[in-house]
Amino acid sequence: MDSTPNGLDDSEQAAFAWTRYRRLMMWMGLASLATAAAAVAGLEYFYGPLSWVAILAAIGGIGGSVMMASALMGLVFLSAGTGHDDKVDGRS
């Protein structure tokens, strides 16, 4: 059995992977903010003035959904990209 660290066990590779993940989350945060702002603008256009509760609900629901999806998919890419999935499997 090979004892050299690889994947997320290698500190250098883990640092690179987590930096890439944080960068992805930053960009997705901006995309989430833009999507929520566009949705609120669209809702105000079609339904008229919205209460602050409706605006916060739209931002939380739409922005939160986009961020949750990007966080989970980012972790999938992080795990698969570093070979961590193969190590957990143990059959290879």
N, CA, C and O atoms as CSV, one atom per row, in Angstrom:
chain,resi,resn,atom,element,x,y,z
A,1,MET,N,N,0.839,-1.170,0.000
A,1,MET,CA,C,0.000,0.000,0.000
A,1,MET,C,C,0.890,1.240,0.000
A,1,MET,O,O,1.873,1.309,0.737
A,2,ASP,N,N,0.533,2.225,-0.839
A,2,ASP,CA,C,1.328,3.444,-0.982
A,2,ASP,C,C,1.019,4.392,0.176
A,2,ASP,O,O,-0.144,4.709,0.424
A,3,SER,N,N,2.055,4.844,0.883
A,3,SER,CA,C,1.839,5.702,2.046
A,3,SER,C,C,2.007,7.191,1.736
A,3,SER,O,O,1.829,8.024,2.625
A,4,THR,N,N,2.346,7.541,0.487
A,4,THR,CA,C,2.473,8.955,0.158
A,4,THR,C,C,1.085,9.569,0.076
A,4,THR,O,O,0.178,8.973,-0.506
A,5,PRO,N,N,0.906,10.760,0.656
A,5,PRO,CA,C,-0.415,11.382,0.641
A,5,PRO,C,C,-0.791,11.837,-0.769
A,5,PRO,O,O,0.043,12.349,-1.514
A,6,ASN,N,N,-2.033,11.644,-1.109
A,6,ASN,CA,C,-2.539,12.136,-2.383
A,6,ASN,C,C,-3.948,12.673,-2.160
A,6,ASN,O,O,-4.550,12.447,-1.110
A,7,GLY,N,N,-4.461,13.377,-3.143
A,7,GLY,CA,C,-5.796,13.949,-3.010
A,7,GLY,C,C,-5.846,14.989,-1.907
A,7,GLY,O,O,-4.935,15.807,-1.774
A,8,LEU,N,N,-6.897,14.959,-1.125
A,8,LEU,CA,C,-7.058,15.948,-0.059
A,8,LEU,C,C,-6.155,15.675,1.131
A,8,LEU,O,O,-6.053,16.520,2.021
A,9,ASP,N,N,-5.493,14.517,1.178
A,9,ASP,CA,C,-4.531,14.241,2.240
A,9,ASP,C,C,-3.209,14.968,2.010
A,9,ASP,O,O,-2.457,15.205,2.956
A,10,ASP,N,N,-2.925,15.321,0.764
A,10,ASP,CA,C,-1.732,16.100,0.427
A,10,ASP,C,C,-2.055,17.570,0.688
A,10,ASP,O,O,-2.939,18.136,0.045
A,11,SER,N,N,-1.344,18.185,1.626
A,11,SER,CA,C,-1.690,19.550,2.044
A,11,SER,C,C,-1.584,20.562,0.906
A,11,SER,O,O,-2.387,21.493,0.835
A,12,GLU,N,N,-0.617,20.395,0.023
A,12,GLU,CA,C,-0.459,21.326,-1.090
A,12,GLU,C,C,-1.615,21.200,-2.079
A,12,GLU,O,O,-2.167,22.206,-2.527
A,13,GLN,N,N,-1.977,19.973,-2.416
A,13,GLN,CA,C,-3.089,19.759,-3.332
A,13,GLN,C,C,-4.415,20.169,-2.688
A,13,GLN,O,O,-5.289,20.703,-3.370
A,14,ALA,N,N,-4.574,19.930,-1.400
A,14,ALA,CA,C,-5.796,20.324,-0.702
A,14,ALA,C,C,-5.931,21.839,-0.669
A,14,ALA,O,O,-7.027,22.366,-0.858
A,15,ALA,N,N,-4.832,22.543,-0.432
A,15,ALA,CA,C,-4.872,24.004,-0.413
A,15,ALA,C,C,-5.288,24.552,-1.775
A,15,ALA,O,O,-6.086,25.485,-1.859
A,16,PHE,N,N,-4.740,23.963,-2.844
A,16,PHE,CA,C,-5.116,24.389,-4.193
A,16,PHE,C,C,-6.596,24.125,-4.447
A,16,PHE,O,O,-7.297,24.983,-4.983
A,17,ALA,N,N,-7.075,22.934,-4.063
A,17,ALA,CA,C,-8.471,22.559,-4.305
A,17,ALA,C,C,-9.431,23.455,-3.529
A,17,ALA,O,O,-10.443,23.898,-4.071
A,18,TRP,N,N,-9.116,23.724,-2.259
A,18,TRP,CA,C,-10.009,24.566,-1.461
A,18,TRP,C,C,-9.978,26.016,-1.934
A,18,TRP,O,O,-10.995,26.705,-1.851
A,19,THR,N,N,-8.836,26.498,-2.428
A,19,THR,CA,C,-8.771,27.844,-2.997
A,19,THR,C,C,-9.646,27.937,-4.231
A,19,THR,O,O,-10.365,28.917,-4.423
A,20,ARG,N,N,-9.581,26.911,-5.064
A,20,ARG,CA,C,-10.420,26.873,-6.268
A,20,ARG,C,C,-11.897,26.824,-5.880
A,20,ARG,O,O,-12.725,27.473,-6.519
A,21,TYR,N,N,-12.232,26.065,-4.843
A,21,TYR,CA,C,-13.613,25.971,-4.379
A,21,TYR,C,C,-14.101,27.325,-3.866
A,21,TYR,O,O,-15.220,27.732,-4.181
A,22,ARG,N,N,-13.290,28.024,-3.087
A,22,ARG,CA,C,-13.674,29.341,-2.581
A,22,ARG,C,C,-13.875,30.340,-3.719
A,22,ARG,O,O,-14.788,31.165,-3.676
A,23,ARG,N,N,-13.016,30.262,-4.739
A,23,ARG,CA,C,-13.150,31.144,-5.900
A,23,ARG,C,C,-14.463,30.846,-6.632
A,23,ARG,O,O,-15.173,31.765,-7.040
A,24,LEU,N,N,-14.779,29.565,-6.794
A,24,LEU,CA,C,-16.036,29.174,-7.420
A,24,LEU,C,C,-17.223,29.717,-6.628
A,24,LEU,O,O,-18.180,30.227,-7.210
A,25,MET,N,N,-17.162,29.607,-5.299
A,25,MET,CA,C,-18.258,30.079,-4.460
A,25,MET,C,C,-18.392,31.602,-4.516
A,25,MET,O,O,-19.504,32.123,-4.432
A,26,MET,N,N,-17.281,32.317,-4.657
A,26,MET,CA,C,-17.353,33.758,-4.787
A,26,MET,C,C,-18.101,34.137,-6.067
A,26,MET,O,O,-18.994,34.985,-6.049
A,27,TRP,N,N,-17.726,33.500,-7.171
A,27,TRP,CA,C,-18.395,33.795,-8.439
A,27,TRP,C,C,-19.857,33.382,-8.410
A,27,TRP,O,O,-20.712,34.080,-8.956
A,28,MET,N,N,-20.148,32.265,-7.784
A,28,MET,CA,C,-21.540,31.829,-7.702
A,28,MET,C,C,-22.341,32.730,-6.762
A,28,MET,O,O,-23.545,32.901,-6.955
A,29,GLY,N,N,-21.695,33.305,-5.754
A,29,GLY,CA,C,-22.363,34.284,-4.901
A,29,GLY,C,C,-22.773,35.516,-5.702
A,29,GLY,O,O,-23.871,36.043,-5.524
A,30,LEU,N,N,-21.891,35.966,-6.577
A,30,LEU,CA,C,-22.226,37.096,-7.440
A,30,LEU,C,C,-23.342,36.729,-8.413
A,30,LEU,O,O,-24.242,37.532,-8.659
A,31,ALA,N,N,-23.284,35.521,-8.966
A,31,ALA,CA,C,-24.336,35.065,-9.870
A,31,ALA,C,C,-25.661,34.936,-9.125
A,31,ALA,O,O,-26.716,35.265,-9.667
A,32,SER,N,N,-25.606,34.461,-7.895
A,32,SER,CA,C,-26.806,34.335,-7.072
A,32,SER,C,C,-27.410,35.699,-6.786
A,32,SER,O,O,-28.626,35.875,-6.859
A,33,LEU,N,N,-26.571,36.650,-6.463
A,33,LEU,CA,C,-27.042,38.009,-6.193
A,33,LEU,C,C,-27.685,38.618,-7.443
A,33,LEU,O,O,-28.740,39.247,-7.356
A,34,ALA,N,N,-27.052,38.432,-8.597
A,34,ALA,CA,C,-27.598,38.959,-9.853
A,34,ALA,C,C,-28.924,38.284,-10.196
A,34,ALA,O,O,-29.858,38.949,-10.644
A,35,THR,N,N,-29.012,36.979,-9.990
A,35,THR,CA,C,-30.250,36.250,-10.276
A,35,THR,C,C,-31.376,36.703,-9.351
A,35,THR,O,O,-32.504,36.906,-9.800
A,36,ALA,N,N,-31.078,36.860,-8.076
A,36,ALA,CA,C,-32.093,37.310,-7.128
A,36,ALA,C,C,-32.545,38.735,-7.448
A,36,ALA,O,O,-33.734,39.041,-7.357
A,37,ALA,N,N,-31.613,39.602,-7.820
A,37,ALA,CA,C,-31.975,40.977,-8.175
A,37,ALA,C,C,-32.849,41.006,-9.428
A,37,ALA,O,O,-33.819,41.763,-9.494
A,38,ALA,N,N,-32.510,40.188,-10.416
A,38,ALA,CA,C,-33.323,40.111,-11.631
A,38,ALA,C,C,-34.713,39.562,-11.318
A,38,ALA,O,O,-35.702,40.028,-11.883
A,39,ALA,N,N,-34.795,38.596,-10.439
A,39,ALA,CA,C,-36.091,38.020,-10.071
A,39,ALA,C,C,-36.951,39.043,-9.336
A,39,ALA,O,O,-38.146,39.157,-9.609
A,40,VAL,N,N,-36.361,39.781,-8.415
A,40,VAL,CA,C,-37.116,40.810,-7.689
A,40,VAL,C,C,-37.583,41.893,-8.659
A,40,VAL,O,O,-38.721,42.356,-8.569
A,41,ALA,N,N,-36.715,42.298,-9.581
A,41,ALA,CA,C,-37.102,43.301,-10.580
A,41,ALA,C,C,-38.240,42.774,-11.454
A,41,ALA,O,O,-39.177,43.509,-11.765
A,42,GLY,N,N,-38.158,41.504,-11.848
A,42,GLY,CA,C,-39.228,40.918,-12.640
A,42,GLY,C,C,-40.539,40.826,-11.879
A,42,GLY,O,O,-41.604,41.102,-12.430
A,43,LEU,N,N,-40.462,40.440,-10.618
A,43,LEU,CA,C,-41.671,40.377,-9.796
A,43,LEU,C,C,-42.302,41.754,-9.626
A,43,LEU,O,O,-43.523,41.894,-9.694
A,44,GLU,N,N,-41.470,42.768,-9.406
A,44,GLU,CA,C,-42.005,44.123,-9.269
A,44,GLU,C,C,-42.600,44.613,-10.575
A,44,GLU,O,O,-43.583,45.355,-10.563
A,45,TYR,N,N,-42.026,44.215,-11.701
A,45,TYR,CA,C,-42.549,44.626,-13.002
A,45,TYR,C,C,-43.922,44.010,-13.248
A,45,TYR,O,O,-44.844,44.696,-13.690
A,46,PHE,N,N,-44.058,42.722,-12.964
A,46,PHE,CA,C,-45.310,42.031,-13.253
A,46,PHE,C,C,-46.382,42.227,-12.178
A,46,PHE,O,O,-47.568,42.261,-12.506
A,47,TYR,N,N,-46.002,42.355,-10.915
A,47,TYR,CA,C,-46.968,42.414,-9.826
A,47,TYR,C,C,-47.060,43.774,-9.145
A,47,TYR,O,O,-47.898,43.956,-8.262
A,48,GLY,N,N,-46.238,44.716,-9.524
A,48,GLY,CA,C,-46.268,46.022,-8.870
A,48,GLY,C,C,-45.356,46.040,-7.655
A,48,GLY,O,O,-44.578,45.111,-7.438
A,49,PRO,N,N,-45.456,47.092,-6.872
A,49,PRO,CA,C,-44.582,47.215,-5.695
A,49,PRO,C,C,-44.738,46.035,-4.736
A,49,PRO,O,O,-45.848,45.582,-4.460
A,50,LEU,N,N,-43.608,45.554,-4.241
A,50,LEU,CA,C,-43.595,44.426,-3.318
A,50,LEU,C,C,-43.292,44.912,-1.910
A,50,LEU,O,O,-42.605,45.917,-1.724
A,51,SER,N,N,-43.803,44.202,-0.932
A,51,SER,CA,C,-43.460,44.527,0.449
A,51,SER,C,C,-42.030,44.047,0.722
A,51,SER,O,O,-41.489,43.225,-0.018
A,52,TRP,N,N,-41.439,44.560,1.775
A,52,TRP,CA,C,-40.061,44.159,2.096
A,52,TRP,C,C,-39.998,42.683,2.452
A,52,TRP,O,O,-38.967,42.042,2.249
A,53,VAL,N,N,-41.102,42.126,2.990
A,53,VAL,CA,C,-41.132,40.699,3.321
A,53,VAL,C,C,-41.065,39.860,2.048
A,53,VAL,O,O,-40.355,38.856,1.999
A,54,ALA,N,N,-41.803,40.272,1.021
A,54,ALA,CA,C,-41.779,39.547,-0.255
A,54,ALA,C,C,-40.412,39.648,-0.919
A,54,ALA,O,O,-39.925,38.683,-1.508
A,55,ILE,N,N,-39.803,40.813,-0.821
A,55,ILE,CA,C,-38.464,40.987,-1.410
A,55,ILE,C,C,-37.452,40.095,-0.692
A,55,ILE,O,O,-36.653,39.420,-1.342
A,56,LEU,N,N,-37.478,40.089,0.637
A,56,LEU,CA,C,-36.552,39.237,1.391
A,56,LEU,C,C,-36.811,37.753,1.129
A,56,LEU,O,O,-35.871,36.962,1.044
A,57,ALA,N,N,-38.085,37.376,1.001
A,57,ALA,CA,C,-38.419,35.977,0.710
A,57,ALA,C,C,-37.901,35.569,-0.664
A,57,ALA,O,O,-37.387,34.463,-0.830
A,58,ALA,N,N,-38.032,36.450,-1.644
A,58,ALA,CA,C,-37.533,36.147,-2.994
A,58,ALA,C,C,-36.013,36.042,-2.992
A,58,ALA,O,O,-35.451,35.128,-3.595
A,59,ILE,N,N,-35.352,36.969,-2.320
A,59,ILE,CA,C,-33.884,36.931,-2.258
A,59,ILE,C,C,-33.418,35.671,-1.534
A,59,ILE,O,O,-32.504,34.988,-1.996
A,60,GLY,N,N,-34.046,35.365,-0.404
A,60,GLY,CA,C,-33.662,34.172,0.346
A,60,GLY,C,C,-33.948,32.890,-0.406
A,60,GLY,O,O,-33.114,31.985,-0.433
A,61,GLY,N,N,-35.108,32.802,-1.012
A,61,GLY,CA,C,-35.479,31.582,-1.727
A,61,GLY,C,C,-34.670,31.363,-2.989
A,61,GLY,O,O,-34.140,30.274,-3.210
A,62,ILE,N,N,-34.572,32.377,-3.807
A,62,ILE,CA,C,-33.857,32.243,-5.080
A,62,ILE,C,C,-32.354,32.236,-4.847
A,62,ILE,O,O,-31.655,31.350,-5.341
A,63,GLY,N,N,-31.849,33.211,-4.102
A,63,GLY,CA,C,-30.408,33.272,-3.831
A,63,GLY,C,C,-29.935,32.071,-3.034
A,63,GLY,O,O,-28.871,31.514,-3.306
A,64,GLY,N,N,-30.739,31.670,-2.036
A,64,GLY,CA,C,-30.369,30.510,-1.227
A,64,GLY,C,C,-30.344,29.218,-2.030
A,64,GLY,O,O,-29.470,28.375,-1.833
A,65,SER,N,N,-31.308,29.066,-2.937
A,65,SER,CA,C,-31.341,27.859,-3.777
A,65,SER,C,C,-30.135,27.782,-4.708
A,65,SER,O,O,-29.529,26.723,-4.871
A,66,VAL,N,N,-29.796,28.914,-5.313
A,66,VAL,CA,C,-28.642,28.935,-6.215
A,66,VAL,C,C,-27.357,28.662,-5.438
A,66,VAL,O,O,-26.503,27.908,-5.906
A,67,MET,N,N,-27.208,29.268,-4.252
A,67,MET,CA,C,-26.002,29.043,-3.457
A,67,MET,C,C,-25.901,27.607,-2.945
A,67,MET,O,O,-24.812,27.033,-2.923
A,68,MET,N,N,-27.029,27.022,-2.533
A,68,MET,CA,C,-27.016,25.643,-2.053
A,68,MET,C,C,-26.620,24.690,-3.180
A,68,MET,O,O,-25.806,23.788,-2.982
A,69,ALA,N,N,-27.197,24.896,-4.353
A,69,ALA,CA,C,-26.868,24.043,-5.490
A,69,ALA,C,C,-25.393,24.190,-5.875
A,69,ALA,O,O,-24.725,23.195,-6.158
A,70,SER,N,N,-24.887,25.419,-5.886
A,70,SER,CA,C,-23.483,25.611,-6.262
A,70,SER,C,C,-22.541,25.065,-5.197
A,70,SER,O,O,-21.481,24.537,-5.532
A,71,ALA,N,N,-22.901,25.179,-3.923
A,71,ALA,CA,C,-22.051,24.629,-2.868
A,71,ALA,C,C,-21.961,23.110,-2.966
A,71,ALA,O,O,-20.874,22.543,-2.864
A,72,LEU,N,N,-23.093,22.456,-3.161
A,72,LEU,CA,C,-23.083,20.993,-3.250
A,72,LEU,C,C,-22.383,20.498,-4.510
A,72,LEU,O,O,-21.612,19.540,-4.453
A,73,MET,N,N,-22.641,21.138,-5.645
A,73,MET,CA,C,-21.967,20.718,-6.877
A,73,MET,C,C,-20.470,21.024,-6.800
A,73,MET,O,O,-19.653,20.256,-7.309
A,74,GLY,N,N,-20.110,22.139,-6.166
A,74,GLY,CA,C,-18.696,22.461,-5.987
A,74,GLY,C,C,-17.981,21.410,-5.153
A,74,GLY,O,O,-16.845,21.044,-5.455
A,75,LEU,N,N,-18.643,20.917,-4.097
A,75,LEU,CA,C,-18.039,19.857,-3.283
A,75,LEU,C,C,-17.905,18.556,-4.061
A,75,LEU,O,O,-16.940,17.816,-3.870
A,76,VAL,N,N,-18.866,18.271,-4.938
A,76,VAL,CA,C,-18.749,17.081,-5.794
A,76,VAL,C,C,-17.540,17.212,-6.699
A,76,VAL,O,O,-16.764,16.266,-6.832
A,77,PHE,N,N,-17.365,18.377,-7.329
A,77,PHE,CA,C,-16.220,18.586,-8.210
A,77,PHE,C,C,-14.905,18.556,-7.432
A,77,PHE,O,O,-13.907,18.026,-7.921
A,78,LEU,N,N,-14.899,19.122,-6.223
A,78,LEU,CA,C,-13.701,19.106,-5.389
A,78,LEU,C,C,-13.315,17.669,-5.053
A,78,LEU,O,O,-12.148,17.293,-5.161
A,79,SER,N,N,-14.279,16.886,-4.652
A,79,SER,CA,C,-14.024,15.506,-4.258
A,79,SER,C,C,-13.564,14.662,-5.443
A,79,SER,O,O,-12.613,13.887,-5.331
A,80,ALA,N,N,-14.234,14.815,-6.559
A,80,ALA,CA,C,-13.873,14.021,-7.740
A,80,ALA,C,C,-12.552,14.488,-8.351
A,80,ALA,O,O,-11.765,13.671,-8.829
A,81,GLY,N,N,-12.306,15.804,-8.335
A,81,GLY,CA,C,-11.105,16.353,-8.959
A,81,GLY,C,C,-9.819,16.036,-8.216
A,81,GLY,O,O,-8.743,16.033,-8.814
A,82,THR,N,N,-9.918,15.770,-6.924
A,82,THR,CA,C,-8.714,15.482,-6.148
A,82,THR,C,C,-8.470,13.982,-5.984
A,82,THR,O,O,-7.469,13.580,-5.391
A,83,GLY,N,N,-9.372,13.156,-6.503
A,83,GLY,CA,C,-9.212,11.712,-6.361
A,83,GLY,C,C,-9.706,11.187,-5.028
A,83,GLY,O,O,-9.506,10.015,-4.707
A,84,HIS,N,N,-10.345,12.037,-4.253
A,84,HIS,CA,C,-10.833,11.644,-2.934
A,84,HIS,C,C,-11.912,10.562,-3.049
A,84,HIS,O,O,-11.997,9.682,-2.193
A,85,ASP,N,N,-12.732,10.623,-4.097
A,85,ASP,CA,C,-13.767,9.605,-4.298
A,85,ASP,C,C,-13.161,8.219,-4.469
A,85,ASP,O,O,-13.661,7.241,-3.915
A,86,ASP,N,N,-12.081,8.143,-5.239
A,86,ASP,CA,C,-11.437,6.845,-5.469
A,86,ASP,C,C,-10.873,6.266,-4.175
A,86,ASP,O,O,-10.931,5.059,-3.943
A,87,LYS,N,N,-10.331,7.140,-3.341
A,87,LYS,CA,C,-9.743,6.666,-2.083
A,87,LYS,C,C,-10.808,6.155,-1.130
A,87,LYS,O,O,-10.585,5.161,-0.438
A,88,VAL,N,N,-11.932,6.793,-1.078
A,88,VAL,CA,C,-13.018,6.386,-0.194
A,88,VAL,C,C,-13.585,5.041,-0.630
A,88,VAL,O,O,-13.956,4.211,0.200
A,89,ASP,N,N,-13.648,4.837,-1.944
A,89,ASP,CA,C,-14.214,3.599,-2.478
A,89,ASP,C,C,-13.435,2.383,-1.971
A,89,ASP,O,O,-14.035,1.381,-1.584
A,90,GLY,N,N,-12.135,2.465,-1.973
A,90,GLY,CA,C,-11.290,1.403,-1.424
A,90,GLY,C,C,-11.151,0.176,-2.302
A,90,GLY,O,O,-10.349,-0.706,-1.996
A,91,ARG,N,N,-11.907,0.095,-3.385
A,91,ARG,CA,C,-11.817,-1.082,-4.249
A,91,ARG,C,C,-10.756,-0.925,-5.330
A,91,ARG,O,O,-10.368,-1.905,-5.965
A,92,SER,N,N,-10.284,0.298,-5.542
A,92,SER,CA,C,-9.303,0.486,-6.616
A,92,SER,C,C,-7.891,0.443,-6.108
A,92,SER,O,O,-6.949,0.585,-6.888
